[in-house]
């Protein structure tokens, strides 16, 4: 019998440790008064893993929730952010204006970093406006004519990886996010904040691993026993068939 392959889901403790190695910090935001229950839950699912903060003030969630991660969760970090902080959802109804330009709504990144979920870097606007922002900065400054203005000129996402620097100094992060903190208060939690929870998660993972191993061994043992029973039954059946053959006719 072929062994079943089990796809293991990564636990929160391992993800947090990975994020910490990349320079992540834990930001815990105060819940806005207009945030709905399910939106709070969606945001906290991202918040618990920590965020990568760039030197421009962009806030990036765990890879699984980034817009550029095609195999990640369908509800990306920036979508969760605009719901949680602004209480808004883009109207995806397909429609055009008098010029035939597409006016279904999208979430625009004023920082042009598609993975950013800083609510102050996000705005909901018509699709044609979002597209027009991709041609911002020919003269070195925001010249796309959109309101609010882009926070910096457009650069393709691949270039951001090379240019952006991860900021892990807490005092500098507080300076970078001072305006955000004023609008949406948050606390910077120490890396040890989740130690107790991480220990519980890992202990639970070990128990589950032991149970899976025990169940697999039990299933393997039962399969062997069943195979022996079937083999014995087959031998018994053959013996019965031989005993039922008629005697040779004597002449």
DRENDOVO-820971 format. One record per residue: x, y, z of N, C-alpha, C in turn. Coordinates in pm, whole numbers, plus 50000, padded with zeros to 5 digits. Example, Ala and Ser with C-alpha at 12.3 -4.5 7.8 and 13.67 -1.06 7.14 Angstrom:
((51319,49431,50780),(51230,49550,50780),(51320,49670,50780))
((51285,49775,50708),(51367,49894,50714),(51290,50003,50787))
This chain:
((50085,49879,50000),(50000,50000,50000),(50088,50126,50000))
((50063,50216,49908),(50143,50339,49902),(50110,50430,50018))
((50214,50490,50077),(50193,50578,50191),(50133,50709,50145))
((50040,50760,50223),(49975,50886,50190),(50069,51002,50220))
((50076,51098,50129),(50157,51217,50153),(50070,51322,50221))
((50119,51373,50332),(50043,51471,50408),(50104,51610,50390))
((50025,51704,50342),(50072,51841,50325),(50062,51913,50458))
((50178,51947,50513),(50182,52007,50646),(50161,52158,50637))
((50072,52208,50720),(50047,52351,50729),(50146,52411,50827))
((50211,52519,50788),(50310,52583,50874),(50241,52646,50994))
((50303,52631,51111),(50241,52689,51229),(50284,52834,51247))
((50207,52907,51326),(50228,53051,51345),(50363,53082,51407))
((50410,52994,51496),(50537,53018,51564),(50653,53017,51463))
((50654,52921,51372),(50761,52913,51271),(50758,53034,51177))
((50638,53077,51141),(50624,53193,51052),(50676,53320,51121))
((50641,53336,51248),(50688,53454,51323),(50840,53454,51334))
((50898,53339,51359),(51045,53330,51369),(51110,53364,51234))
((51048,53318,51126),(51100,53349,50993),(51093,53500,50967))
((50980,53560,51002),(50963,53704,50983),(51062,53784,51066))
((51088,53739,51189),(51184,53808,51275),(51324,53805,51214))
((51361,53692,51154),(51492,53680,51090),(51505,53776,50973))
((51391,53807,50909),(51391,53901,50797),(51389,54046,50843))
((51372,54066,50975),(51373,54202,51028),(51236,54257,51062))
((51137,54170,51076),(51000,54215,51103),(50985,54268,51245))
((50885,54353,51261),(50847,54404,51394),(50698,54374,51414))
((50657,54367,51540),(50517,54339,51571),(50445,54469,51606))
((50352,54507,51520),(50271,54626,51543),(50130,54582,51580))
((50081,54633,51690),(49945,54600,51733),(49860,54726,51729))
((49768,54733,51633),(49689,54853,51611),(49561,54853,51695))
((49524,54974,51737),(49397,54991,51806),(49285,54976,51703))
((49182,54902,51737),(49073,54877,51643),(48993,55004,51617))
((48981,55046,51490),(48900,55164,51455),(48753,55140,51491))
((48680,55243,51528),(48540,55227,51570),(48448,55171,51462))
((48480,55196,51334),(48390,55151,51227),(48420,55010,51179))
((48527,54949,51232),(48568,54816,51185),(48466,54708,51222))
((48425,54631,51123),(48331,54523,51148),(48404,54400,51202))
((48329,54313,51267),(48387,54198,51336),(48472,54111,51245))
((48419,54079,51127),(48494,53991,51036),(48616,54061,50977))
((48608,54194,50961),(48723,54268,50912),(48834,54272,51016))
((48795,54282,51143),(48894,54279,51252),(48967,54146,51251))
((48891,54039,51236),(48948,53905,51234),(49044,53888,51116))
((49005,53941,51000),(49090,53931,50880),(49222,54005,50899))
((49215,54122,50961),(49336,54201,50982),(49426,54135,51086))
((49370,54089,51194),(49449,54027,51301),(49517,53899,51254))
((49460,53833,51153),(49522,53714,51095),(49655,53749,51030))
((49668,53873,50982),(49792,53922,50921),(49884,53981,51028))
((49825,54057,51118),(49899,54131,51221),(49982,54040,51310))
((49932,53920,51340),(49999,53831,51435),(50135,53780,51387))
((50163,53794,51256),(50291,53746,51202),(50398,53856,51197))
((50357,53980,51223),(50452,54090,51217),(50459,54152,51078))
((50532,54264,51067),(50541,54336,50941),(50686,54374,50911))
((50718,54377,50782),(50846,54428,50735),(50825,54577,50705))
((50905,54661,50768),(50892,54806,50747),(51008,54854,50660))
((50976,54924,50551),(51082,54976,50464),(51122,55116,50510))
((51233,55162,50457),(51283,55295,50495),(51197,55406,50438))
((51096,55371,50357),(51003,55470,50304),(50873,55472,50384))
((50861,55380,50480),(50740,55374,50562),(50637,55276,50509))
((50676,55194,50411),(50585,55091,50361),(50579,54977,50464))
((50462,54919,50480),(50440,54810,50574),(50402,54686,50496))
((50487,54585,50500),(50463,54463,50423),(50429,54347,50517))
((50321,54275,50486),(50283,54160,50569),(50364,54036,50532))
((50334,53927,50597),(50394,53798,50565),(50368,53767,50417))
((50463,53704,50352),(50458,53679,50207),(50324,53625,50158))
((50263,53536,50233),(50138,53470,50194),(50026,53571,50169))
((50037,53691,50231),(49932,53792,50218),(49973,53909,50129))
((50082,53894,50056),(50127,54002,49968),(50062,53991,49830))
((50040,54106,49770),(49975,54110,49639),(50057,54038,49534))
((50189,54045,49544),(50277,53984,49445),(50291,53833,49462))
((50234,53778,49569),(50238,53633,49591),(50115,53571,49525))
((50133,53516,49406),(50020,53463,49329),(49958,53339,49394))
((50039,53264,49470),(49988,53142,49533),(49941,53166,49676))
((49937,53292,49716),(49899,53325,49853),(49748,53333,49872))
((49709,53391,49984),(49567,53404,50017),(49498,53499,49918))
((49373,53470,49888),(49299,53553,49792),(49276,53694,49846))
((49256,53706,49978),(49233,53838,50038),(49368,53892,50086))
((49426,53980,50006),(49562,54028,50031),(49567,54130,50146))
((49690,54159,50189),(49710,54249,50302),(49655,54387,50280))
((49673,54443,50160),(49625,54579,50133),(49472,54585,50132))
((49408,54474,50090),(49262,54469,50091),(49209,54462,50234))
((49276,54385,50317),(49238,54375,50459),(49258,54509,50529))
((49365,54578,50490),(49399,54706,50552),(49292,54812,50523))
((49252,54825,50397),(49155,54929,50360),(49021,54902,50426))
((48988,54776,50450),(48863,54741,50518),(48873,54772,50668))
((48982,54727,50728),(48999,54741,50873),(49010,54888,50914))
((49096,54964,50845),(49124,55102,50885),(49023,55203,50830))
((48978,55182,50707),(48891,55280,50642),(48745,55236,50636))
((48722,55109,50658),(48585,55058,50648),(48532,55061,50506))
((48621,55044,50408),(48583,55056,50268),(48613,54928,50189))
((48531,54903,50088),(48552,54793,49993),(48532,54849,49853))
((48626,54826,49761),(48611,54879,49625),(48486,54824,49557))
((48419,54910,49481),(48303,54869,49404),(48354,54814,49270))
((48346,54683,49254),(48402,54618,49135),(48306,54616,49015))
((48192,54682,49029),(48095,54684,48919),(48158,54745,48794))
((48156,54672,48684),(48216,54720,48559),(48132,54833,48501))
((48194,54946,48476),(48125,55061,48419),(48228,55156,48360))
((48185,55245,48278),(48274,55343,48215),(48215,55483,48228))
((48301,55584,48211),(48252,55723,48212),(48218,55768,48070))
((48193,55895,48053),(48150,55946,47922),(48258,55930,47815))
((48382,55909,47859),(48492,55891,47763),(48519,55744,47734))
((48447,55657,47804),(48469,55513,47785),(48581,55459,47872))
((48627,55539,47966),(48735,55494,48054),(48678,55405,48165))
((48748,55298,48202),(48697,55206,48305),(48690,55272,48443))
((48572,55262,48507),(48551,55329,48635),(48522,55233,48751))
((48537,55101,48726),(48526,55011,48840),(48641,55043,48936))
((48616,55028,49066),(48712,55077,49165),(48823,54976,49196))
((48939,55031,49221),(49055,54952,49262),(49124,55021,49379))
((49213,54947,49446),(49293,55005,49553),(49426,55049,49494))
((49451,55178,49497),(49577,55231,49445),(49679,55244,49557))
((49805,55213,49524),(49916,55232,49618),(49986,55363,49585))
((49972,55461,49670),(50035,55591,49646),(50187,55580,49652))
((50236,55475,49718),(50380,55451,49729),(50430,55366,49613))
((50337,55313,49534),(50366,55226,49420),(50429,55093,49459))
((50422,55057,49586),(50468,54925,49629),(50344,54837,49645))
((50323,54741,49555),(50200,54661,49557),(50179,54578,49682))
((50287,54552,49756),(50275,54469,49877),(50248,54550,50004))
((50254,54681,49992),(50236,54767,50109),(50092,54765,50159))
((50076,54762,50290),(49941,54768,50348),(49929,54881,50451))
((50018,54981,50439),(50007,55101,50520),(49881,55177,50474))
((49780,55193,50560),(49654,55256,50517),(49671,55397,50463))
((49776,55466,50506),(49799,55601,50456),(49861,55601,50316))
((49899,55484,50269),(49953,55471,50134),(49849,55417,50036))
((49727,55397,50085),(49623,55335,50003),(49505,55429,49979))
((49447,55419,49860),(49329,55497,49828),(49245,55418,49728))
((49112,55425,49743),(49022,55360,49647),(48982,55461,49541))
((48999,55422,49414),(48964,55513,49305),(48934,55434,49178))
((48886,55503,49076),(48851,55439,48949),(48974,55373,48887))
((48951,55266,48815),(49062,55190,48757),(49150,55276,48665))
((49087,55366,48587),(49168,55445,48494),(49264,55536,48568))
((49223,55580,48688),(49313,55663,48768),(49430,55581,48822))
((49400,55460,48866),(49504,55372,48916),(49606,55341,48807))
((49556,55315,48687),(49645,55286,48574),(49730,55409,48539))
((49667,55526,48544),(49740,55649,48509),(49857,55674,48605))
((49842,55631,48729),(49951,55648,48827),(50077,55569,48786))
((50060,55468,48701),(50175,55390,48656),(50265,55469,48561))
((50220,55587,48521),(50300,55671,48432),(50336,55802,48503))
((50361,55789,48633),(50393,55905,48716),(50544,55920,48732))
((50595,56041,48715),(50734,56068,48749),(50828,56090,48633))
((50776,56124,48517),(50865,56146,48402),(50963,56260,48428))
((50916,56363,48501),(51005,56476,48529),(51072,56465,48666))
((51060,56346,48729),(51126,56325,48858),(51039,56351,48978))
((50916,56399,48955),(50821,56421,49064),(50684,56374,49019))
((50586,56374,49112),(50452,56327,49077),(50390,56420,48971))
((50367,56367,48852),(50310,56447,48744),(50192,56377,48677))
((50130,56280,48750),(50019,56205,48690),(49888,56283,48698))
((49885,56388,48782),(49766,56472,48792),(49657,56417,48881))
((49685,56305,48950),(49583,56244,49036),(49583,56308,49175))
((49467,56301,49239),(49451,56348,49377),(49395,56236,49462))
((49459,56203,49575),(49582,56264,49627),(49704,56230,49542))
((49808,56308,49557),(49929,56286,49479),(49999,56158,49522))
((50075,56102,49429),(50158,55985,49462),(50264,56027,49563))
((50300,55937,49651),(50401,55966,49752),(50542,55961,49694))
((50556,55889,49584),(50681,55888,49510),(50650,55846,49366))
((50745,55863,49277),(50722,55832,49136),(50717,55681,49115))
((50656,55643,49002),(50636,55501,48975),(50767,55431,48940))
((50784,55313,48996),(50893,55223,48962),(50835,55084,48963))
((50875,55001,48869),(50818,54866,48866),(50854,54791,48994))
((50767,54699,49039),(50785,54629,49167),(50921,54560,49184))
((50977,54508,49074),(51106,54440,49084),(51217,54535,49130))
((51206,54661,49087),(51308,54760,49123),(51303,54793,49271))
((51182,54790,49330),(51166,54821,49471),(51248,54727,49559))
((51256,54600,49516),(51329,54500,49595),(51475,54541,49610))
((51533,54593,49502),(51673,54635,49508),(51695,54768,49578))
((51597,54857,49568),(51613,54990,49625),(51571,55002,49771))
((51469,54926,49808),(51415,54939,49943),(51509,54878,50048))
((51511,54942,50160),(51591,54895,50273),(51497,54863,50389))
((51519,54748,50452),(51436,54709,50566),(51482,54785,50689))
((51388,54850,50755),(51418,54925,50877),(51377,54842,50999))
((51471,54809,51084),(51442,54729,51203),(51469,54803,51334))
((51523,54925,51323),(51548,55005,51443),(51415,55064,51490))
((51375,55028,51611),(51243,55067,51662),(51225,55218,51666))
((51326,55291,51710),(51314,55437,51719),(51294,55500,51581))
((51363,55447,51480),(51348,55499,51344),(51212,55461,51287))
((51165,55343,51322),(51034,55299,51274),(50925,55391,51330))
((50938,55427,51456),(50840,55516,51518),(50841,55653,51449))
((50959,55699,51406),(50968,55826,51333),(50903,55814,51196))
((50931,55703,51126),(50875,55680,50992),(50722,55673,50995))
((50670,55611,51102),(50526,55588,51111),(50457,55682,51209))
((50518,55797,51235),(50461,55894,51331),(50323,55942,51287))
((50308,55976,51159),(50178,56023,51109),(50074,55912,51115))
((50116,55791,51085),(50025,55677,51092),(49979,55654,51235))
((50072,55665,51329),(50040,55644,51470),(49941,55749,51519))
((49954,55871,51466),(49863,55979,51507),(49720,55950,51459))
((49707,55895,51338),(49574,55866,51284),(49520,55732,51333))
((49610,55632,51336),(49571,55497,51379),(49672,55449,51484))
((49645,55475,51611),(49739,55440,51719),(49776,55292,51717))
((49902,55265,51747),(49949,55128,51755),(50060,55118,51859))
((50088,54997,51901),(50198,54970,51992),(50299,54880,51923))
((50426,54905,51948),(50532,54819,51895),(50563,54716,52002))
((50532,54591,51973),(50554,54485,52070),(50695,54426,52055))
((50759,54388,52169),(50892,54326,52162),(50884,54187,52099))
((50995,54137,52049),(50998,54005,51986),(50957,53895,52084))
((50973,53921,52212),(50939,53821,52314),(50787,53818,52343))
((50712,53909,52279),(50570,53923,52307),(50493,53792,52284))
((50535,53717,52182),(50463,53595,52146),(50533,53468,52197))
((50632,53483,52285),(50707,53365,52331),(50618,53257,52392))
((50528,53299,52481),(50441,53200,52547),(50351,53131,52445))
((50293,53211,52355),(50206,53153,52253),(50285,53062,52158))
((50408,53105,52122),(50491,53024,52033),(50522,52889,52095))
((50550,52889,52227),(50578,52763,52297),(50457,52671,52293))
((50339,52729,52315),(50216,52649,52311),(50193,52591,52171))
((50217,52674,52070),(50198,52630,51931),(50293,52515,51898))
((50419,52529,51938),(50517,52425,51907),(50489,52296,51983))
((50446,52308,52108),(50411,52189,52185),(50291,52117,52123))
((50194,52197,52077),(50077,52139,52011),(50119,52070,51881))
((50215,52133,51812),(50264,52074,51687),(50332,51940,51713))
((50410,51933,51822),(50478,51808,51857),(50377,51698,51890))
((50271,51735,51964),(50167,51636,51997),(50099,51585,51871))
((50071,51678,51780),(50006,51639,51654),(50097,51549,51570))
((50227,51582,51571),(50323,51500,51496),(50330,51358,51553))
((50332,51350,51687),(50335,51218,51749),(50209,51138,51717))
((50096,51207,51720),(49969,51140,51690),(49966,51091,51545))
((50014,51178,51452),(50017,51138,51312),(50108,51017,51291))
((50223,51018,51360),(50316,50906,51349),(50255,50778,51404))
((50188,50790,51521),(50123,50674,51583),(50012,50619,51493))
((49932,50710,51435),(49822,50668,51348),(49875,50600,51222))
((49987,50654,51168),(50045,50596,51048),(50098,50455,51075))
((50166,50439,51191),(50218,50307,51228),(50105,50208,51253))
((49997,50256,51316),(49882,50171,51342),(49817,50128,51211))
((49804,50222,51119),(49744,50191,50990),(49829,50091,50913))
((49961,50108,50922),(50054,50018,50854),(50045,49877,50913))
((50036,49869,51047),(50025,49741,51116),(49893,49672,51080))
((49784,49749,51080),(49653,49694,51045),(49652,49642,50902))
((49724,49713,50813),(49730,49671,50673),(49801,49536,50661))
((49908,49518,50739),(49981,49391,50737),(49894,49278,50789))
((49822,49303,50897),(49733,49201,50954),(49625,49164,50854))
((49567,49263,50790),(49462,49239,50692),(49515,49159,50573))
((49639,49189,50535),(49700,49117,50423),(49719,48970,50458))
((49760,48942,50583),(49778,48803,50628),(49644,48729,50632))
((49540,48799,50680),(49406,48739,50686),(49356,48703,50547))
((49378,48794,50451),(49335,48769,50314),(49412,48653,50252))
((49543,48648,50282),(49626,48540,50229),(49582,48405,50285))
((49554,48402,50416),(49508,48279,50482),(49374,48235,50426))
((49284,48330,50402),(49152,48299,50348),(49165,48244,50206))
((49261,48296,50130),(49282,48249,49994),(49332,48105,49993))
((49425,48071,50085),(49477,47935,50096),(49366,47839,50136))
((49283,47882,50231),(49172,47800,50278),(49073,47774,50166))
((49049,47874,50084),(48956,47861,49973),(49008,47762,49869))
((49141,47764,49843),(49203,47673,49748),(49192,47529,49796))
((49208,47508,49928),(49200,47374,49987),(49060,47317,49971))
((48960,47402,49992),(48821,47359,49979),(48790,47320,49835))
((48845,47394,49741),(48822,47364,49599),(48882,47230,49562))
((49001,47197,49617),(49067,47068,49588),(48987,46952,49644))
((48929,46970,49764),(48853,46860,49827),(48723,46833,49759))
((48673,46926,49682),(48543,46908,49613),(48558,46847,49475))
((48682,46815,49426),(48699,46754,49294),(48646,46610,49296))
((48570,46561,49195),(48514,46425,49192),(48623,46318,49176))
((48600,46200,49234),(48695,46089,49223),(48704,46042,49080))
((48820,45992,49042),(48835,45940,48905),(48746,45819,48885))
((48681,45806,48771),(48588,45693,48742),(48671,45569,48708))
((48649,45458,48782),(48723,45334,48759),(48659,45255,48647))
((48737,45198,48562),(48685,45120,48452),(48677,44972,48491))
